[in-house]
Amino acid sequence: MESLSTILKQKATERHHRAEVMIAGEQLRLRLHDGKLVKDRRYHLRTYPNCFVAKELTDWLIGHKEAPDRETGIRLMQKLMDHYIIHHVCDEHLDYKDAKLLYRFRKDDGTFPLNKDVKVFLRGQSLYETLISLEDSILKVREENSIKYQRTFLGCEMVDWLIQEGEAVNRNEAIELCQTLLEHGIIQHVSAHNHFYDSSLLYQFRINFRRRRRLTELLNENSPRALSESPDSPFCLRKLNPEQNGCSFLSVLKRPVTNEELLTPGAPYIKKTLTIVGDAVGWGFVVRGGQPCHIQAVDPGGPAAAAGMKVCQFVYSVNGMYVLHLDYQTISSLIMTGPRTLVLEIMETIE
């Protein structure tokens, strides 16, 4: 089987970056709608529906730790403008200005361009959401060359599934669809060496559509690491081998804690129940460790923080299932494939 050419890999990476920008932009749009920053506004006797004030948004980005300063906030919004995610309501300004000017998400006024790349992206997202929601999905954790990969499938399995679900009428059409998804950076061979084939080769979704993005990731376009794998954005529940490529994470725990220590009668730990309703972009926390797992990071603007989650808490149960004996990969999978309303029992140190 022929390996992927350098040019094809570069094009897939570029399209993958555009997909990440679209996802981050849509997540931001939904958050701003929820926060009432996007609303109808009146200016010079005219009402502009579903828009936001640039200066107010910059304030919001800094307040929600999406940007460290105004300059970064401007760069982030310019990135969205360059990718046709937002625009000035009258298209009088091609640059994003940190001023009392009105801007709007193109998805809110129907001007978002539905070109071929976008249509492929939307098709890939639809397939991903369908597969990730199935109880007996073909997407599984699999191991190849001693490395574990998540959201993986065999090429022939995907072809079978696409035909079975009516997504393709025959094997040739299914193969062509998967090759297009690979060329657009949505799926990939796990080692990124091969194109898509109707075979037992192992592939995975390169994009985790449900992962909460940090907007600052959008400025890492030239980084050799894919945006969706960026350790600088911890609010994901999927990276299995953080030690790969020489990258590791530093535990927030001051010292190791065992299950026996947690469960010993009279131990200085208290159990609490947290009910977390995921928003449009997830729950906003990271689980790490194993036996027991702990909360490694919490998005200060996410649902988990609002429910009272803190770093260094230990995960006792997930939706009624006892999990102290499980590793963080398994717990992450339980959370990602479970219902939107997440019920966690956690144990924390008595203060």
Buried (B, 14 or more C-beta within 10 A) or exposed (E): EEEBEEEEBEBBBBBBBBBBBBBBBBBBBBBBBEEEBBEEBEBEEEEBEBBBBBBEBBBBBBEBEBBEEBEBBBBBBBBBBEBBBBBBBEEEBEEBBBEEBBBBBBBBBEEBEEEEBBEBBEBBBEBBEEBBEEEEBEBBBBEEEEEBBBBBBBBBBBBBBBBEEEBBEEBEBBBEBBBBBBBBBBBBBBEBEBBBBBEEBBBBBBBBBBBBBBBBBBBBBEEEEBBBBBEEBBBBBBBBBEEEEEEEBEEBBEEEBEEEEBEEEEBEBEEBEBEBEBBEBBBBBBBBBBEBBBBBBBBEBBBBBBBBBEBBBBBBBBBEEEBBEBBBBBBBBBBBEBEEEBBBBBBBEEE
